[in-house]
Amino acid sequence: MSNPKDSLYSAPLNGEWEKSSFSNGTGDSCVQIMPIDGGVAFGDSKRRDLDGALRFTDREMLAHILAVKAGQYDHLIPEGTEL
C-alpha cells in the first residue's frame, strides 16, 4: 500500500517558484511556493537544492492557509520580530 503523498514527492518541480510579497529584499526571508500536480511545494530561496522542498496536498495547504488567516500560529512569532 503506497502513501498518498508519494506522488507529490515524485512530481517534478519544473514550474515557476512564487516568492512571498512579504519577503524582504535582502534574500534572507524568502519562502517560495510552486503549484505541482496534486498540491504545492514549499522551498527556501537560500536552499536551491529543489529535492529539499516540502510538499503538501491541496487539502493540507487549505487547512494551513485557514489556520494562518485565523491567527492560530501568531504565538510562534517572537515579540518584536519585523521583516
Steps between C-alpha positions, in 0.01 A plus 500: 500500500656830394491825688267755332779760519743281302366649177561853633864421571546347157339797322757707311580852622506653156260791550564855613578571865293782649659708773292653776439872457589525870853369440762768548742619232813361666402143420509366855123454543399354166248221523397379156204294384435314177183326385558133414268219397278426802631776724774752561872501574666734752860600459757734651680731257821453700482123433499448128508121535146448373484145633476651849166669430213411730184388323139521611173380354238756401297413813804538726579836344142622545500392866828687556382818326179505702694450825741784413213732409331418831816596691559149632880533470542861611647383832798350314630840388726651767399845617684772311563290190491713185554438131 
